[in-house]
Amino acid sequence: MDADKNYFLNEMMKLLAHAENYEKNQKYVALFNSGLVIAFLCISVKHYSIACKVYSLFGQILLVARKGDLAIEMYHKLRTCAHTSKDIITKMFAYK
């Protein structure tokens, strides 16, 4: 069991490293897609709060990079995830 968790965390770290490279190289569509993949993996293992944080983080990165259309799509995903998680505080944060 611990080997599976370790493998999963290593793969997540690789995905985050790729996302960092996409940000440095200003490949924002690839950054958006990597954020979606990371959040999907979190949702698959039923960690909705982590998925919401991923959507929020990547949305903020895209917003700072002046990619408003991609940031808005990421924030839409955040709202959907907050509704799925049924957590009142996450919903309030997502609709702010």
BAMAR-878742 format. One record per atom (N, C-alpha, C, O, CB): atom name; chain; x, y, z. Coordinates in steps of 0.1 Angstrom, whole numbers, plus 5000, padded with zeros to 4 digits. Glycine has a CB too. Layout:
<tidrens>
   at   ch     c1     c2     c3
   CA    A      X      Y      Z
...
</tidrens>
This chain:
<tidrens>
   at   ch     c1     c2     c3
    N    A   5008   4988   5000
   CA    A   5000   5000   5000
    C    A   5009   5013   5000
    O    A   5006   5022   4993
   CB    A   4991   5000   5012
    N    A   5019   5013   5008
   CA    A   5028   5025   5008
    C    A   5035   5027   4995
    O    A   5037   5038   4991
   CB    A   5038   5024   5020
    N    A   5038   5016   4988
   CA    A   5045   5018   4975
    C    A   5036   5024   4965
    O    A   5040   5032   4957
   CB    A   5050   5004   4970
    N    A   5023   5021   4966
   CA    A   5013   5027   4957
    C    A   5012   5042   4959
    O    A   5012   5050   4950
   CB    A   5000   5021   4958
    N    A   5011   5046   4972
   CA    A   5010   5060   4976
    C    A   5023   5067   4972
    O    A   5022   5079   4967
   CB    A   5008   5061   4991
    N    A   5034   5061   4974
   CA    A   5047   5068   4970
    C    A   5047   5070   4955
    O    A   5052   5080   4950
   CB    A   5059   5059   4975
    N    A   5043   5060   4947
   CA    A   5043   5061   4933
    C    A   5034   5072   4928
    O    A   5037   5080   4919
   CB    A   5039   5047   4926
    N    A   5022   5072   4934
   CA    A   5012   5083   4931
    C    A   5018   5097   4934
    O    A   5016   5105   4925
   CB    A   4999   5080   4939
    N    A   5024   5098   4945
   CA    A   5030   5111   4948
    C    A   5041   5115   4939
    O    A   5043   5127   4935
   CB    A   5035   5112   4963
    N    A   5049   5105   4935
   CA    A   5060   5108   4926
    C    A   5055   5113   4912
    O    A   5060   5122   4906
   CB    A   5069   5096   4924
    N    A   5044   5106   4908
   CA    A   5038   5110   4895
    C    A   5032   5124   4896
    O    A   5032   5132   4886
   CB    A   5027   5100   4891
    N    A   5026   5127   4907
   CA    A   5020   5141   4909
    C    A   5031   5151   4909
    O    A   5029   5162   4903
   CB    A   5012   5142   4922
    N    A   5042   5148   4915
   CA    A   5054   5158   4915
    C    A   5059   5160   4901
    O    A   5063   5171   4897
   CB    A   5065   5152   4924
    N    A   5059   5149   4893
   CA    A   5063   5151   4879
    C    A   5054   5160   4871
    O    A   5058   5168   4863
   CB    A   5064   5137   4872
    N    A   5041   5158   4874
   CA    A   5031   5166   4867
    C    A   5032   5181   4871
    O    A   5031   5190   4863
   CB    A   5017   5162   4870
    N    A   5035   5183   4884
   CA    A   5037   5197   4888
    C    A   5050   5203   4882
    O    A   5051   5215   4879
   CB    A   5038   5197   4904
    N    A   5060   5195   4881
   CA    A   5073   5199   4874
    C    A   5070   5203   4860
    O    A   5075   5213   4855
   CB    A   5084   5189   4875
    N    A   5062   5195   4853
   CA    A   5059   5199   4839
    C    A   5051   5212   4839
    O    A   5053   5220   4830
   CB    A   5050   5187   4833
    N    A   5042   5214   4848
   CA    A   5034   5226   4849
    C    A   5043   5238   4851
    O    A   5041   5249   4845
   CB    A   5023   5225   4860
    N    A   5053   5236   4860
   CA    A   5062   5247   4862
    C    A   5070   5251   4849
    O    A   5072   5263   4846
   CB    A   5072   5244   4873
    N    A   5074   5241   4842
   CA    A   5081   5243   4829
    C    A   5072   5250   4819
    O    A   5076   5259   4812
   CB    A   5086   5230   4823
    N    A   5059   5246   4819
   CA    A   5050   5253   4809
    C    A   5048   5267   4813
    O    A   5047   5276   4804
   CB    A   5036   5245   4810
    N    A   5048   5270   4826
   CA    A   5047   5284   4830
    C    A   5059   5292   4826
    O    A   5058   5304   4821
   CB    A   5044   5285   4845
    N    A   5071   5287   4828
   CA    A   5083   5294   4825
    C    A   5084   5296   4810
    O    A   5089   5307   4806
   CB    A   5095   5286   4830
    N    A   5080   5287   4802
   CA    A   5080   5288   4787
    C    A   5068   5295   4781
    O    A   5067   5296   4769
   CB    A   5082   5274   4781
    N    A   5059   5299   4790
   CA    A   5047   5307   4786
    C    A   5038   5298   4777
    O    A   5033   5304   4767
   CB    A   5051   5320   4780
    N    A   5037   5286   4779
   CA    A   5028   5277   4772
    C    A   5016   5275   4781
    O    A   5014   5265   4788
   CB    A   5035   5263   4769
    N    A   5006   5285   4780
   CA    A   4995   5285   4789
    C    A   4984   5275   4787
    O    A   4978   5271   4796
   CB    A   4990   5299   4789
    N    A   4982   5271   4774
   CA    A   4972   5261   4772
    C    A   4977   5247   4778
    O    A   4969   5240   4783
   CB    A   4970   5259   4756
    N    A   4990   5245   4776
   CA    A   4996   5232   4782
    C    A   4995   5233   4798
    O    A   4993   5223   4804
   CB    A   5010   5230   4778
    N    A   4997   5245   4803
   CA    A   4996   5247   4817
    C    A   4982   5245   4822
    O    A   4979   5238   4832
   CB    A   5001   5261   4821
    N    A   4972   5250   4814
   CA    A   4958   5248   4817
    C    A   4955   5233   4817
    O    A   4948   5228   4826
   CB    A   4949   5255   4807
    N    A   4959   5226   4807
   CA    A   4957   5212   4806
    C    A   4963   5204   4817
    O    A   4957   5194   4822
   CB    A   4962   5206   4793
    N    A   4975   5207   4821
   CA    A   4982   5200   4832
    C    A   4974   5202   4845
    O    A   4973   5193   4853
   CB    A   4996   5204   4833
    N    A   4969   5214   4847
   CA    A   4961   5217   4859
    C    A   4948   5208   4859
    O    A   4944   5203   4869
   CB    A   4957   5231   4860
    N    A   4942   5207   4847
   CA    A   4930   5198   4846
    C    A   4934   5184   4850
    O    A   4926   5177   4856
   CB    A   4924   5199   4833
    N    A   4945   5179   4845
   CA    A   4949   5165   4847
    C    A   4952   5163   4862
    O    A   4947   5153   4868
   CB    A   4961   5161   4839
    N    A   4959   5172   4868
   CA    A   4962   5171   4883
    C    A   4949   5171   4891
    O    A   4947   5163   4900
   CB    A   4971   5182   4887
    N    A   4940   5180   4888
   CA    A   4927   5181   4895
    C    A   4919   5168   4892
    O    A   4912   5163   4902
   CB    A   4919   5193   4891
    N    A   4919   5163   4880
   CA    A   4911   5151   4877
    C    A   4916   5139   4886
    O    A   4909   5131   4891
   CB    A   4912   5147   4862
    N    A   4930   5138   4887
   CA    A   4935   5127   4895
    C    A   4931   5129   4910
    O    A   4928   5119   4917
   CB    A   4950   5127   4895
    N    A   4930   5141   4915
   CA    A   4926   5144   4929
    C    A   4911   5140   4930
    O    A   4907   5134   4940
   CB    A   4928   5158   4933
    N    A   4903   5143   4920
   CA    A   4889   5139   4921
    C    A   4887   5124   4920
    O    A   4878   5119   4926
   CB    A   4881   5146   4909
    N    A   4895   5118   4912
   CA    A   4894   5103   4910
    C    A   4897   5096   4924
    O    A   4891   5085   4926
   CB    A   4904   5098   4900
    N    A   4905   5102   4932
   CA    A   4908   5095   4945
    C    A   4899   5102   4956
    O    A   4902   5100   4968
   CB    A   4923   5096   4949
    N    A   4889   5110   4952
   CA    A   4880   5116   4961
    C    A   4886   5126   4971
    O    A   4882   5126   4982
   CB    A   4872   5106   4968
    N    A   4895   5134   4966
   CA    A   4901   5145   4974
    C    A   4897   5158   4968
    O    A   4905   5164   4961
   CB    A   4917   5144   4975
    N    A   4884   5161   4970
   CA    A   4878   5173   4964
    C    A   4885   5186   4969
    O    A   4886   5195   4961
   CB    A   4864   5173   4966
    N    A   4889   5187   4981
   CA    A   4895   5199   4986
    C    A   4908   5202   4979
    O    A   4911   5213   4976
   CB    A   4897   5199   5001
    N    A   4916   5191   4977
   CA    A   4929   5193   4970
    C    A   4926   5197   4955
    O    A   4933   5206   4950
   CB    A   4937   5180   4970
    N    A   4916   5191   4949
   CA    A   4912   5195   4935
    C    A   4908   5209   4934
    O    A   4912   5216   4925
   CB    A   4901   5186   4930
    N    A   4900   5214   4944
   CA    A   4896   5228   4944
    C    A   4908   5237   4946
    O    A   4909   5248   4939
   CB    A   4886   5231   4956
    N    A   4918   5233   4954
   CA    A   4930   5241   4955
    C    A   4938   5242   4942
    O    A   4944   5252   4939
   CB    A   4939   5236   4967
    N    A   4938   5230   4935
   CA    A   4946   5230   4923
    C    A   4939   5239   4912
    O    A   4945   5247   4906
   CB    A   4946   5215   4917
    N    A   4926   5238   4912
   CA    A   4918   5247   4903
    C    A   4921   5262   4906
    O    A   4923   5270   4897
   CB    A   4903   5245   4903
    N    A   4921   5265   4919
   CA    A   4923   5279   4923
    C    A   4937   5283   4920
    O    A   4939   5295   4915
   CB    A   4920   5280   4938
    N    A   4947   5275   4923
   CA    A   4961   5279   4920
    C    A   4963   5281   4906
    O    A   4969   5291   4902
   CB    A   4970   5267   4925
    N    A   4959   5272   4897
   CA    A   4961   5273   4883
    C    A   4953   5285   4877
    O    A   4958   5291   4868
   CB    A   4958   5260   4876
    N    A   4941   5287   4882
   CA    A   4934   5298   4878
    C    A   4941   5311   4881
    O    A   4941   5321   4873
   CB    A   4920   5298   4884
    N    A   4946   5312   4893
   CA    A   4954   5324   4897
    C    A   4966   5326   4888
    O    A   4969   5337   4884
   CB    A   4958   5324   4912
    N    A   4973   5315   4886
   CA    A   4985   5316   4877
    C    A   4981   5322   4863
    O    A   4988   5331   4858
   CB    A   4992   5303   4875
    N    A   4970   5317   4858
   CA    A   4966   5321   4845
    C    A   4961   5335   4845
    O    A   4962   5343   4835
   CB    A   4955   5312   4839
    N    A   4955   5339   4856
   CA    A   4950   5353   4857
    C    A   4961   5363   4858
    O    A   4961   5373   4851
   CB    A   4941   5354   4870
    N    A   4972   5359   4865
   CA    A   4983   5368   4866
    C    A   4990   5369   4852
    O    A   4996   5380   4849
   CB    A   4993   5363   4877
    N    A   4990   5358   4845
   CA    A   4996   5358   4831
    C    A   4988   5365   4821
    O    A   4991   5364   4809
   CB    A   4999   5344   4827
    N    A   4976   5371   4825
   CA    A   4967   5378   4816
    C    A   4961   5368   4806
    O    A   4958   5372   4794
   CB    A   4975   5389   4809
    N    A   4958   5356   4810
   CA    A   4951   5347   4802
    C    A   4937   5345   4808
    O    A   4934   5334   4813
   CB    A   4958   5333   4800
    N    A   4929   5355   4807
   CA    A   4916   5355   4814
    C    A   4906   5345   4809
    O    A   4899   5339   4817
   CB    A   4910   5369   4812
    N    A   4906   5342   4796
   CA    A   4897   5331   4791
    C    A   4900   5318   4797
    O    A   4891   5311   4801
   CB    A   4897   5331   4776
    N    A   4913   5314   4798
   CA    A   4916   5301   4805
    C    A   4914   5302   4820
    O    A   4910   5292   4826
   CB    A   4931   5298   4802
    N    A   4916   5313   4826
   CA    A   4914   5315   4840
    C    A   4899   5313   4844
    O    A   4896   5307   4854
   CB    A   4920   5328   4845
    N    A   4891   5319   4835
   CA    A   4876   5318   4838
    C    A   4872   5303   4837
    O    A   4864   5299   4845
   CB    A   4869   5327   4828
    N    A   4877   5296   4827
   CA    A   4874   5282   4826
    C    A   4878   5274   4838
    O    A   4871   5265   4843
   CB    A   4880   5276   4813
    N    A   4890   5278   4843
   CA    A   4895   5271   4855
    C    A   4886   5274   4867
    O    A   4884   5265   4875
   CB    A   4910   5275   4858
    N    A   4882   5286   4868
   CA    A   4873   5290   4880
    C    A   4859   5283   4878
    O    A   4853   5280   4888
   CB    A   4872   5305   4880
    N    A   4855   5281   4866
   CA    A   4842   5273   4864
    C    A   4844   5259   4869
    O    A   4835   5254   4876
   CB    A   4838   5273   4849
    N    A   4855   5253   4867
   CA    A   4858   5240   4872
    C    A   4858   5240   4887
    O    A   4854   5230   4893
   CB    A   4871   5235   4866
    N    A   4864   5251   4893
   CA    A   4864   5252   4907
    C    A   4850   5252   4913
    O    A   4848   5245   4923
   CB    A   4872   5265   4911
    N    A   4841   5260   4907
   CA    A   4828   5260   4912
    C    A   4821   5247   4911
    O    A   4814   5243   4920
   CB    A   4820   5271   4904
    N    A   4823   5240   4900
   CA    A   4817   5226   4898
    C    A   4822   5217   4909
    O    A   4815   5209   4914
   CB    A   4820   5221   4884
    N    A   4835   5217   4911
   CA    A   4841   5208   4921
    C    A   4836   5212   4935
    O    A   4834   5203   4943
   CB    A   4857   5209   4921
    N    A   4834   5225   4938
   CA    A   4829   5229   4951
    C    A   4815   5224   4953
    O    A   4811   5220   4964
   CB    A   4830   5244   4953
    N    A   4807   5224   4942
   CA    A   4794   5219   4943
    C    A   4794   5204   4945
    O    A   4785   5199   4953
   CB    A   4786   5223   4931
    N    A   4803   5197   4939
   CA    A   4804   5182   4941
    C    A   4808   5178   4954
    O    A   4803   5168   4960
   CB    A   4813   5176   4930
    N    A   4817   5186   4960
   CA    A   4823   5182   4973
    C    A   4813   5184   4985
    O    A   4815   5179   4995
   CB    A   4835   5190   4976
    N    A   4803   5192   4982
   CA    A   4792   5195   4992
    C    A   4798   5201   5005
    O    A   4793   5198   5016
   CB    A   4785   5182   4996
    N    A   4808   5209   5004
   CA    A   4815   5216   5015
    C    A   4811   5231   5014
    O    A   4813   5238   5004
   CB    A   4830   5214   5015
    N    A   4804   5236   5024
   CA    A   4799   5249   5024
    C    A   4810   5260   5023
    O    A   4808   5269   5016
   CB    A   4791   5252   5037
    N    A   4821   5258   5030
   CA    A   4831   5268   5030
    C    A   4838   5268   5016
    O    A   4842   5279   5011
   CB    A   4842   5265   5041
    N    A   4840   5257   5010
   CA    A   4846   5256   4997
    C    A   4836   5263   4987
    O    A   4841   5270   4978
   CB    A   4849   5242   4992
    N    A   4823   5261   4988
   CA    A   4814   5267   4979
    C    A   4814   5282   4981
    O    A   4814   5290   4971
   CB    A   4800   5262   4982
    N    A   4815   5287   4993
   CA    A   4816   5302   4995
    C    A   4828   5308   4989
    O    A   4828   5318   4983
   CB    A   4815   5305   5010
    N    A   4840   5300   4990
   CA    A   4852   5305   4985
    C    A   4851   5305   4969
    O    A   4856   5314   4963
   CB    A   4864   5296   4989
    N    A   4845   5295   4964
   CA    A   4844   5294   4949
    C    A   4835   5304   4943
    O    A   4838   5309   4932
   CB    A   4839   5280   4945
    N    A   4825   5309   4950
   CA    A   4816   5319   4944
    C    A   4820   5333   4947
    O    A   4813   5342   4943
   CB    A   4802   5316   4949
    N    A   4831   5335   4954
   CA    A   4836   5348   4958
    C    A   4841   5356   4947
    O    A   4846   5367   4948
   CB    A   4846   5347   4969
</tidrens>
